[in-house]
Amino acid sequence: MSMNDSRLYTVNDIFNRMSKEFVTVDGNVRKTVTTVTPYKVATLILIKEYCNDTTKVIKDRRNFCLASLKLIQSADMELAALLNMLYEPYDLHRFADQLEINLDAIHEKGIDELLDLFDNLRRLMESKEHALASPVLSRNSVLGLYVRRMLIFFEKLAFDQVVALYNDMEKYVVKKVNMENTDISTMSKPEDIGPDNKAKTIWGGRQAELLVAQQAHALQTDDHKALSPEELQALVHDLLKSNPYNADAHYLSYLNCIRVNDFCGAVDSLYHCFDRLAPLENRSTPEDRSRTFRYAALNLAVLHTQFNHKEVAQYALKEAIKLAQEAGDNVCLQLAHSWMSYLLSKENKGPLIERSVGKASLLGITHTTGLSLISHAHSYALEARNPPQVFDILMKSDMLNCQHSMSDLMSVTFAEKSALWAYYGKTEMASLCAQLLLLHNTGDKKQHMFNGPSTCQAIVTVANMLIEFGEYTLADVVLAHAKERFPNSPCNKIWMLSEQLHMFTQLLRQERWSEAEAVARNIFSLDQLESKLKLAEVCLAKGDFPKASEHISAIEEYPDVTAPYVIRAALLSSQITCASSSPDNGTAVVTNCIMRLCSALELAAQNHLSYYKALVKMHLANIQLLMGLPVLALNLVEDAIPTVLGHGGCYDQGKAFMLYGKCLIASAPESPFEARKEVILSGIKTLSKAQALFTKVNAIAKVKSVMHLRSVFYNEIDLLPERNQCAFEFRQMDEQYLTSPTDPFLY
């Protein structure tokens, strides 16, 4: 596995994020109705007691502020649970005792005490002395707004509803008393117990809206801070029990199903969401109905795109476009066109993306504009445009993202830059951009961080760099962090691929062919082309050349294959041809290999792939060396080796030094002996560097091959002690590691 083997993962993740732009759909939605419940009355009593208390200290103020926010935002809880929360985490014993006293007073004195409570709450927001004096409870504070809201709802209650509230209050208090005097297991009824043996939770309208918004935001920006898929689905179930017409809860379920690739659940949740959003025929305007239907079609297209149902997604997009054109909704139309540009083939994509950028900018859809700019840069890179043009577009995206504080797109832009630098063969710059992304998402002062696929890709890029330089222990630590931080789809596919490639490379270097082949087949579910390449490598190493050629042919026939894959397939194909050739048809084989490599070199130059240019030159130099042209081979290696040493991993650097040493020795003059000896010593020194690099990455077969070459060349220049030392080390390693001899005709 090479750091330069870049697949530009980020753009698919970019477009997957576009579904977040139309999460909220306006229209005649059935609004959630907030009612006054015993739990809310208990919260109001706590607020009243806190405001009337004149002996509270700083610690009490801090604890009560935290507790009150928790109470306002939480679902209705039983009195015993409420009191336990006040006692244990927040240490508000005095206020908890006062709450119990007030509730007992309501229970004993009747409904008059409940009415007096709301009168007292109203007086808290009125000045007691004169008009300029500050009231005890500010009307515009968080608690003041909550109290005013509850007062409005209480005043709207009819007489029988007030009586019903009082009866519920009595049950609320009595239930707590009974739970204290009776074993809780005897009090639990089947209908009050949920699937996880938890008491049934009742969510109010505002609390449910806040919770849905928090979880949806976490799923979009910071997946590991959201609830686990199982817990989130159970929460949605509770929300829908409290309010079956909550469309937002169904949409949250839809996002959660996409998170775990549950197609049936996602479709069902999306249909339920828009069923709840659908306006009534006799209570809404035609515009409201049209808006709901066109955004439903748009979301359905996004869903099918997520599961790679491109043909079905196009039908849904056409429906959304038709409805948007009829209604004159330019925003919906632009979003649909943006998705259409993603679904279309590579040939038609460029002009459509350019129009998408201009139209989205004109309409003020900044998020879509930023995404389109990133996609435009990605498309330019695949079209072999000049790298300065590509990065100029990304700079415009950076400016837009900073102006509108779009932290998610800032992260995506960093990831795209990292992928592009790796694509162009500049792995140091790729690593730097990945680290800048991680730095961008760290720090205590960060209010909003984006931990999506781009962040996972940055972590994996760092891990890949460590793997390339033989730091396997550190790489395992980084990959373990990625596993813990991104356990769910689609992010988990990124670190899974890196882990599988790392495992494959180790198994291949240890010559455990069957296990390496099994890992290569496992990679197929993550990256089909990469799997084919790895299977071809295993077949080449085993000597199964016909099967290896079949895998290479499958890669070349694959539609929309990118330039790096074509070049890697050409390099493998030339190696297969060299390894399987016989001495009788040497000229034909060499001609075939050179033609393939020259074609790959031209493709690398057209696409500005500098690292692949260097690799192709190395393979060409190896063939020239086999043809008996060591001087030409040496010149080609000297031209390519700076790029390999500057941007390659330890294994590629070791192969480069090994080839360079062989070319030096092969080009050494026959006489005088001292001049030849000096050149050979220089070549042996280069081979020693190769051996150290191969040792670092545990490439045992390559280490043994270098030792063998060193001992042969030491013997040629009569350095017998050095020859014997190399031979002894080779024998020790050969006894410890049983490996097949490496093919001398392969680079």
C-alpha positions in Angstrom: 0.0 0.0 0.0 1.3 3.4 -0.9 0.4 6.8 0.3 0.5 8.0 -3.3 -2.3 5.5 -4.1 -5.0 8.2 -3.7 -8.6 7.6 -4.6 -9.9 11.1 -3.7 -12.5 9.7 -1.4 -13.9 13.0 -0.3 -16.2 14.0 -3.1 -18.7 11.2 -2.6 -18.8 12.2 1.0 -19.3 15.8 -0.1 -22.4 15.0 -2.0 -23.8 12.7 0.7 -23.9 15.8 2.9 -26.1 17.7 0.5 -29.2 16.0 1.9 -28.7 18.0 5.1 -29.6 21.3 3.2 -33.3 20.5 3.1 -34.0 18.8 6.3 -36.5 21.4 7.3 -39.6 21.5 5.0 -42.0 24.3 5.6 -45.7 23.9 5.0 -48.8 23.3 7.1 -47.2 21.0 9.6 -49.2 19.6 12.5 -47.6 21.6 15.3 -46.7 19.9 18.6 -49.0 21.1 21.4 -47.4 21.9 24.7 -49.6 21.1 27.8 -49.2 21.8 31.5 -48.2 18.5 33.2 -47.5 17.7 36.9 -43.8 17.5 36.0 -43.9 21.1 34.6 -45.8 22.3 37.7 -43.0 20.8 39.9 -40.4 22.6 37.8 -42.4 25.9 38.3 -42.5 25.3 42.1 -38.7 24.9 42.1 -38.3 28.2 40.1 -40.6 29.9 42.6 -38.7 28.6 45.6 -35.4 29.6 44.1 -36.5 33.1 43.4 -38.0 33.6 46.9 -34.9 32.2 48.6 -32.7 35.0 50.0 -30.0 32.7 51.6 -28.6 31.0 48.5 -24.9 31.1 47.9 -22.8 31.0 44.7 -22.7 27.2 44.7 -26.5 27.0 45.0 -26.9 29.4 42.1 -24.5 27.5 39.8 -26.1 24.1 40.6 -29.6 25.5 40.2 -28.9 27.1 36.8 -27.5 23.7 35.5 -30.4 21.8 37.0 -33.1 24.1 35.7 -31.7 23.9 32.1 -31.8 20.1 32.5 -35.4 20.1 33.8 -36.6 22.5 31.0 -35.0 20.4 28.2 -35.8 16.9 29.5 -38.8 14.8 29.1 -41.4 14.5 31.9 -40.0 12.3 34.7 -41.5 10.8 37.8 -41.3 12.8 41.1 -38.9 10.3 42.7 -36.5 10.6 39.7 -36.8 14.4 39.8 -36.0 14.5 43.5 -33.1 12.0 43.1 -31.6 14.3 40.4 -31.8 17.3 42.7 -30.3 15.4 45.6 -27.5 13.5 43.9 -25.8 15.3 41.0 -26.8 18.9 41.8 -26.8 18.9 45.6 -29.9 21.0 46.0 -31.3 19.4 49.1 -33.0 22.5 50.5 -34.9 23.2 47.3 -35.9 19.5 46.9 -37.3 19.6 50.4 -39.3 22.7 49.7 -40.6 21.1 46.5 -42.0 18.2 48.5 -43.6 20.5 51.0 -45.3 22.5 48.3 -46.6 19.4 46.5 -47.9 18.0 49.8 -49.7 21.4 50.3 -51.4 21.1 46.9 -52.4 17.5 47.7 -53.9 18.5 51.1 -55.4 21.9 50.4 -56.8 21.2 47.0 -57.1 23.1 43.8 -56.9 26.5 45.5 -53.3 25.9 46.3 -52.6 25.2 42.6 -54.3 28.4 41.5 -52.3 30.3 44.2 -49.1 28.9 42.7 -49.7 30.5 39.3 -50.7 33.8 41.0 -47.4 33.8 42.9 -45.5 33.0 39.7 -47.1 36.0 38.0 -46.1 38.3 40.9 -42.5 37.2 40.6 -42.2 39.1 37.3 -43.8 42.2 38.7 -42.0 44.9 40.6 -42.9 45.0 44.3 -41.8 48.6 45.1 -42.0 50.9 42.2 -42.0 50.9 38.4 -38.2 51.3 38.0 -37.4 48.5 40.5 -36.2 45.2 39.0 -38.5 42.2 39.5 -37.3 39.0 41.2 -37.6 37.1 37.9 -36.7 38.8 34.7 -39.4 38.4 32.0 -36.7 38.0 29.3 -34.5 35.4 31.1 -34.6 31.7 30.2 -36.6 30.9 33.4 -38.8 34.0 32.8 -39.7 32.9 29.3 -40.5 29.4 30.5 -42.7 30.7 33.3 -44.5 33.1 31.0 -45.1 30.2 28.5 -46.6 28.0 31.3 -48.8 30.8 32.5 -50.2 31.3 29.1 -51.0 27.6 28.7 -52.5 27.5 32.1 -54.8 30.5 31.5 -56.1 28.8 28.3 -57.2 25.7 30.3 -61.0 25.3 30.8 -62.3 24.5 34.2 -62.6 20.8 33.6 -59.0 20.8 32.3 -57.8 22.5 35.5 -59.5 19.8 37.5 -57.9 17.1 35.4 -54.5 18.8 36.0 -55.1 18.7 39.7 -56.1 15.1 39.6 -52.9 14.3 37.7 -51.0 16.2 40.4 -52.5 14.1 43.1 -51.6 10.9 41.2 -48.1 12.3 40.7 -47.6 12.8 44.4 -49.3 9.6 45.6 -47.3 7.5 43.1 -44.1 8.8 44.7 -45.4 8.0 48.2 -46.4 4.5 47.1 -43.0 3.9 45.5 -41.4 4.8 48.8 -43.6 2.4 50.8 -43.8 -0.5 48.3 -41.3 -2.5 46.3 -40.9 -0.9 42.9 -41.1 -4.3 41.2 -44.7 -4.7 42.4 -45.7 -1.2 41.1 -44.5 -1.6 37.6 -47.2 -2.3 35.1 -46.5 -3.8 31.6 -47.9 -0.8 29.9 -45.6 1.5 31.8 -42.4 -0.4 31.0 -40.6 0.1 27.7 -38.7 -2.5 25.7 -35.5 -1.9 27.7 -37.2 -2.3 31.1 -37.3 1.5 31.5 -40.2 3.6 32.7 -42.3 5.0 29.9 -41.1 8.6 29.0 -43.4 11.4 28.0 -41.9 14.1 25.9 -43.4 17.6 25.7 -43.5 19.5 22.4 -40.6 21.9 22.9 -38.4 19.3 24.6 -39.0 16.9 21.7 -38.2 19.6 19.2 -34.9 20.4 21.0 -33.9 16.8 21.3 -34.6 16.1 17.7 -32.6 19.2 16.6 -29.7 18.2 18.9 -29.5 14.7 17.6 -29.9 15.7 13.9 -27.1 18.2 14.3 -24.9 15.6 15.9 -25.6 13.1 13.1 -24.6 15.8 10.5 -21.5 17.3 12.2 -20.2 15.0 15.0 -21.5 11.5 14.6 -19.7 10.1 17.7 -21.5 12.6 20.0 -24.9 11.3 18.8 -26.6 8.4 20.5 -25.8 5.0 19.2 -28.1 3.7 16.4 -30.0 1.4 18.8 -30.4 4.1 21.5 -31.5 6.7 19.0 -34.1 4.4 17.4 -35.5 3.7 20.9 -35.6 7.4 21.6 -37.5 8.0 18.3 -40.0 5.3 19.4 -40.6 7.2 22.7 -41.0 10.5 20.9 -43.6 8.9 18.5 -45.5 7.4 21.4 -45.8 10.9 23.0 -46.7 12.4 19.6 -47.5 10.1 16.6 -47.7 13.1 14.3 -44.1 14.3 14.9 -42.7 14.5 11.4 -39.2 15.6 12.7 -38.9 12.4 14.7 -39.6 10.3 11.6 -36.9 12.3 9.7 -34.5 11.7 12.6 -35.3 8.0 12.2 -34.6 8.3 8.4 -31.1 9.8 9.1 -30.4 7.1 11.7 -31.4 4.3 9.2 -29.1 5.8 6.5 -26.4 5.8 9.2 -26.5 2.0 9.4 -27.5 1.5 5.7 -31.0 0.2 6.5 -32.8 0.9 3.2 -36.2 -0.4 4.2 -36.2 1.5 7.4 -35.0 4.7 5.7 -37.7 4.5 3.0 -40.4 3.8 5.6 -39.3 6.7 7.9 -39.1 9.1 4.9 -42.6 8.2 3.7 -44.0 8.6 7.3 -42.3 12.0 7.6 -43.9 13.4 4.5 -47.2 11.8 5.3 -47.2 13.9 8.5 -46.0 17.0 6.6 -48.6 16.6 3.9 -51.1 19.6 4.3 -54.8 19.0 4.5 -56.6 19.6 1.2 -59.3 21.9 2.8 -56.9 23.8 5.0 -53.9 24.7 2.8 -53.1 26.4 -0.3 -51.9 24.6 -3.5 -48.5 26.1 -3.0 -48.1 24.4 0.4 -49.0 21.0 -1.1 -46.7 21.4 -4.0 -43.8 22.4 -1.8 -44.2 19.3 0.4 -44.4 17.0 -2.7 -41.4 18.4 -4.5 -39.2 18.3 -1.4 -40.4 14.7 -0.8 -39.3 13.7 -4.3 -36.0 15.5 -3.7 -35.3 13.7 -0.5 -36.4 10.4 -2.0 -33.8 11.0 -4.8 -31.1 11.6 -2.1 -32.1 8.4 -0.4 -31.7 6.3 -3.5 -28.4 8.0 -4.4 -27.1 7.1 -0.9 -27.7 3.5 -1.7 -26.3 3.8 -5.3 -29.7 3.3 -7.0 -28.8 5.9 -9.6 -31.5 5.1 -12.2 -34.3 5.3 -9.6 -32.8 8.5 -8.1 -32.8 10.1 -11.6 -36.6 9.4 -11.9 -37.2 11.0 -8.5 -35.0 14.0 -9.4 -36.9 14.5 -12.7 -40.2 14.6 -10.7 -38.7 17.1 -8.2 -37.5 19.3 -11.1 -40.9 19.1 -12.8 -42.7 20.2 -9.7 -40.1 22.9 -8.9 -40.4 24.3 -12.4 -44.2 24.4 -12.2 -44.0 26.3 -8.8 -41.1 28.5 -9.8 -39.0 27.3 -6.8 -35.5 28.1 -7.9 -33.9 26.9 -4.7 -35.4 23.4 -5.0 -34.6 23.4 -8.7 -30.9 24.3 -8.0 -30.6 21.6 -5.4 -32.1 19.0 -7.8 -29.7 20.1 -10.5 -26.7 19.8 -8.1 -27.7 16.2 -7.4 -28.2 15.6 -11.1 -24.6 16.7 -11.8 -23.5 14.1 -9.3 -25.5 11.3 -10.9 -24.5 12.1 -14.5 -21.4 10.5 -16.2 -18.0 12.1 -16.2 -18.4 13.5 -19.7 -21.4 15.7 -19.0 -20.5 16.7 -15.5 -18.1 19.6 -16.0 -20.4 22.2 -17.7 -23.3 21.3 -15.4 -21.2 21.9 -12.3 -20.0 25.2 -13.7 -23.6 26.3 -14.2 -24.5 25.0 -10.8 -21.9 27.2 -9.1 -23.1 30.3 -10.8 -26.8 29.7 -10.2 -26.3 28.7 -6.6 -24.2 31.8 -5.9 -26.9 34.0 -7.6 -29.6 32.5 -5.4 -27.6 32.9 -2.3 -27.4 29.1 -1.5 -24.0 29.4 0.1 -23.7 25.8 1.3 -24.5 24.4 -2.2 -22.2 26.9 -3.7 -19.3 25.8 -1.5 -20.1 22.1 -2.3 -20.2 22.9 -6.0 -16.9 24.6 -5.9 -15.2 21.6 -4.3 -16.9 19.3 -6.8 -15.7 21.6 -9.6 -12.1 21.3 -8.4 -12.4 17.6 -8.1 -13.9 17.3 -11.6 -11.1 19.5 -13.0 -8.4 17.3 -11.4 -9.9 14.2 -13.1 -10.1 16.0 -16.4 -6.3 16.6 -16.2 -6.6 20.3 -15.9 -3.5 22.2 -14.5 -3.1 21.8 -10.7 -2.9 25.7 -10.2 -6.5 26.0 -11.7 -7.7 23.2 -9.4 -6.3 24.8 -6.2 -7.5 28.3 -7.3 -11.0 27.0 -7.2 -10.5 25.5 -3.8 -9.2 28.8 -2.6 -12.5 30.4 -3.7 -14.3 27.8 -1.7 -12.1 28.5 1.3 -13.0 32.2 1.1 -16.7 31.4 0.9 -16.5 29.0 3.8 -14.7 31.4 6.0 -17.1 34.3 5.2 -20.1 32.2 6.2 -18.4 30.2 9.0 -19.3 26.8 7.4 -17.0 24.6 9.5 -18.2 21.4 7.8 -17.1 22.7 4.4 -13.8 24.0 5.8 -13.1 20.4 6.9 -14.2 19.0 3.5 -12.0 21.5 1.7 -8.9 20.5 3.7 -9.7 16.8 3.0 -10.1 17.5 -0.7 -6.7 19.3 -0.7 -5.1 16.4 1.0 -6.6 13.9 -1.5 -5.5 16.1 -4.4 -1.9 16.5 -3.2 -1.7 12.7 -2.8 -3.3 12.3 -6.2 -0.5 14.5 -7.7 2.1 12.5 -5.8 3.0 15.1 -3.1 2.5 13.0 0.0 4.2 15.4 2.4 1.7 18.1 1.4 -1.2 15.6 1.7 -0.1 14.8 5.2 0.2 18.5 6.1 -3.3 19.2 4.9 -4.7 16.3 6.8 -3.0 17.5 10.0 -4.3 21.1 9.4 -7.8 19.6 9.2 -7.3 17.8 12.5 -5.9 21.0 14.0 -8.9 22.9 12.7 -11.2 20.5 14.6 -9.3 20.7 18.0 -9.1 23.1 20.8 -11.3 24.0 23.8 -12.5 27.3 22.3 -14.1 25.5 19.3 -17.9 25.8 19.7 -18.8 23.8 16.6 -16.6 21.0 15.2 -17.2 18.9 12.2 -16.3 15.2 12.6 -17.6 13.7 9.4 -16.0 11.5 6.7 -13.4 14.2 5.9 -12.1 14.1 9.5 -12.0 10.3 9.4 -10.1 10.5 6.1 -7.5 12.9 7.6 -6.9 10.5 10.5 -6.5 7.6 8.1 -4.1 9.7 6.0 -1.9 10.2 9.1 -2.1 6.4 9.8 -1.1 5.6 6.2 1.9 7.9 6.5 3.0 6.0 9.6 2.5 2.7 7.9 4.5 3.7 4.9 7.5 4.6 7.2 7.3 1.4 9.2 5.8 2.9 12.4 3.3 0.1 12.7 2.7 0.5 16.5 1.8 4.2 16.1 -0.3 3.5 13.1 -2.3 0.9 15.1 -2.9 3.6 17.8 -4.2 6.1 15.2 -6.4 3.5 13.5 -7.8 2.4 16.9 -8.7 6.1 17.5 -10.5 6.2 14.1 -12.4 3.0 15.0 -13.5 4.4 18.3 -14.4 7.8 16.9 -16.2 6.7 13.7 -17.9 3.4 14.4 -20.8 3.9 11.9 -21.2 4.1 8.2 -20.1 5.8 5.9 -17.0 6.8 7.9 -16.1 3.3 9.1 -15.5 2.2 5.5 -12.6 4.6 5.3 -10.6 3.1 8.2 -11.7 -0.4 7.3 -10.1 0.0 3.9 -6.9 1.3 5.4 -6.8 -1.5 7.9 -7.4 -4.2 5.3 -4.7 -2.8 3.0 -2.2 -2.6 5.8 -3.0 -6.3 6.7 -2.7 -7.3 3.1 0.7 -5.7 2.7 2.1 -7.4 5.8 0.8 -10.8 4.7 2.1 -10.4 1.2 5.6 -9.5 2.5 5.5 -12.5 4.8 4.5 -14.7 1.8 1.3 -15.9 3.4 -0.4 -16.1 0.0 -3.8 -17.7 1.0 -4.4 -15.3 3.8 -3.4 -12.3 1.7 -5.8 -13.5 -1.1 -8.6 -13.7 1.5 -7.9 -10.2 2.6 -7.8 -9.0 -1.0 -11.3 -10.5 -1.6 -12.6 -8.8 1.6 -11.5 -5.5 0.1 -13.9 -6.0 -2.7 -16.9 -4.7 -0.7 -15.0 -1.5 0.1 -13.2 -0.9 -3.2 -13.6 -3.2 -6.2 -10.7 -1.9 -8.3 -8.3 -2.0 -5.3 -9.4 -5.6 -4.7 -8.6 -6.6 -8.3 -5.2 -5.0 -8.1 -4.3 -6.7 -4.8 -5.5 -10.1 -6.2 -3.2 -9.5 -9.2 -0.3 -8.8 -6.9 -0.9 -12.1 -5.0 -1.1 -14.0 -8.2 2.1 -12.4 -9.4 3.9 -13.3 -6.2 2.6 -16.9 -6.3 3.5 -17.3 -10.0 -0.1 -17.7 -11.2 0.4 -15.4 -14.2 -2.7 -16.3 -16.2 -5.0 -15.5 -13.3 -3.1 -12.3 -12.6 -3.6 -11.2 -16.3 -7.3 -11.9 -15.9 -7.5 -9.5 -12.9 -5.6 -6.8 -14.9 -8.0 -7.2 -17.8 -11.0 -6.8 -15.5 -9.5 -3.5 -14.3 -8.9 -2.2 -17.8 -12.5 -3.0 -18.8 -14.0 -1.3 -15.8 -16.1 1.8 -16.7 -14.9 5.3 -15.6 -11.6 4.0 -14.3 -9.3 6.8 -13.2 -5.7 7.4 -14.4 -3.9 6.1 -11.2 -5.6 2.7 -11.6 -4.8 2.5 -15.3 -1.1 3.2 -14.5 -0.9 0.8 -11.6 -2.5 -1.9 -13.8 0.0 -1.2 -16.6 2.9 -1.5 -14.1 1.6 -4.8 -12.8 1.0 -6.0 -16.3 4.6 -5.3 -17.4 5.8 -7.2 -14.3 3.6 -10.1 -15.1 4.9 -10.1 -18.7 8.6 -10.0 -17.6 8.2 -12.7 -14.9 6.3 -15.1 -17.2 8.6 -14.6 -20.3 11.0 -17.2 -21.5 14.5 -16.4 -22.9 13.5 -17.4 -26.4 11.0 -14.5 -26.9 12.9 -11.9 -25.0 12.8 -9.2 -27.6 9.1 -9.4 -28.1 8.5 -9.3 -24.3 10.7 -6.3 -23.9 9.0 -4.4 -26.7 5.6 -5.2 -25.3 6.6 -4.0 -21.8 8.2 -0.8 -23.1 5.2 0.1 -25.1 2.9 -0.4 -22.1 5.2 1.6 -19.8 5.5 4.4 -22.3 1.8 4.6 -22.6 1.5 4.7 -18.8 4.2 7.4 -18.7 2.3 9.5 -21.2 -0.9 9.1 -19.2 0.9 10.1 -15.9 2.3 13.2 -17.6 -1.1 14.3 -19.0 -2.7 14.0 -15.6 0.2 15.7 -13.7 0.9 12.5 -11.6 4.5 13.1 -10.7 5.0 10.2 -8.4 3.6 7.7 -10.9 5.9 9.2 -13.6 8.8 8.4 -11.3 7.6 4.8 -10.7 7.1 4.2 -14.5 10.6 5.5 -15.1 12.0 3.1 -12.5 10.3 0.2 -14.2 11.7 1.4 -17.6 15.1 1.6 -16.1 14.9 -1.9 -14.8 14.0 -3.2 -18.3 16.9 -1.2 -19.8 19.2 -2.8 -17.2 17.9 -6.3 -18.2 18.6 -5.4 -21.8 22.2 -4.6 -21.0 21.9 -0.8 -21.2 23.2 0.1 -17.7 24.2 3.7 -18.5 20.8 4.6 -19.9 19.2 2.8 -17.0 21.4 4.8 -14.5 20.4 8.1 -16.2 16.7 7.3 -16.0 17.0 6.2 -12.3 18.9 9.4 -11.4 16.1 11.4 -13.0 13.3 9.6 -11.1 14.9 8.8 -7.7 14.6 12.3 -6.1 10.8 12.1 -6.5 10.6 8.6 -5.0 12.9 9.5 -2.1 11.0 12.8 -1.5 7.4 11.4 -1.5 7.6 7.6 -1.3 7.4 5.3 1.7 10.3 3.2 3.0 9.5 0.2 0.8 9.5 2.2 -2.4 12.6 4.1 -1.3 14.3 0.7 -0.6 13.4 -0.6 -4.1 14.7 2.7 -5.6 18.1 2.4 -3.8 18.3 -1.3 -4.7 17.8 -0.5 -8.4 20.2 2.5 -8.2 22.9 0.3 -6.6 22.5 -2.4 -9.3 22.7 0.2 -12.1 25.8 1.8 -10.5 27.6 -1.6 -10.3 26.5 -2.6 -13.8 27.8 0.6 -15.2 31.2 0.4 -13.4 34.2 0.4 -15.8 36.0 -2.9 -16.4 39.4 -1.3 -15.8 41.3 -0.1 -14.0 40.5 -2.2 -11.0 40.7 0.6 -8.5 38.1 2.7 -10.4 35.8 -0.3 -10.7 36.2 -1.1 -7.0 35.3 2.4 -6.0 32.1 2.4 -8.1 31.2 -1.1 -6.7 31.7 0.1 -3.1 29.5 3.1 -3.9 26.8 0.6 -5.2 27.2 -1.6 -2.1 26.7 1.5 0.1 23.5 2.3 -1.7 22.4 -1.4 -1.3 23.0 -1.0 2.5 20.6 1.9 2.6 18.0 -0.3 0.8 18.6 -3.1 3.3 18.0 -0.8 6.2 14.7 0.5 4.7 13.5 -3.0 3.9 14.3 -4.1 7.4 12.3 -1.2 8.9 9.1 -2.3 7.0 9.7 -6.1 7.6 10.2 -6.9 3.9 12.2 -10.0 4.7 12.5 -11.4 1.1 13.9 -8.1 -0.1 16.4 -8.0 2.8 17.7 -11.4 1.9 17.9 -10.4 -1.8 20.0 -7.3 -0.9 22.3 -9.4 1.4 22.9 -11.8 -1.4 23.8 -9.0 -3.8 26.1 -7.4 -1.3 28.0 -10.7 -0.6 28.4 -11.3 -4.4 29.8 -7.8 -5.0 32.1 -8.0 -1.9 33.4 -11.2 -3.4 34.0 -9.5 -6.7 36.3 -6.9 -5.2 38.0 -9.4 -2.8 36.6 -8.0 0.4 36.4 -11.4 2.0 35.6 -10.5 5.7 32.7 -8.3 4.5 31.5 -11.1 2.1 31.6 -13.7 4.9 29.7 -11.4 7.2 26.9 -10.8 4.7 26.8 -14.6 3.9 26.5 -15.4 7.6 23.7 -12.9 8.1 21.9 -14.2 5.0 22.2 -17.8 6.3 20.9 -16.8 9.7 17.9 -15.0 8.2 17.3 -17.9 5.7 17.1 -20.4 8.6 14.7 -18.1 10.5 12.5 -17.0 7.6 11.6 -19.4 4.8 10.9 -17.3 1.8 10.9 -17.8 -2.0 13.8 -16.2 -3.9 12.8 -12.9 -5.4 12.5 -12.6 -9.2 15.7 -10.7 -10.4 13.8 -9.5 -13.5 11.2 -7.5 -11.4 11.6 -4.0 -10.0 
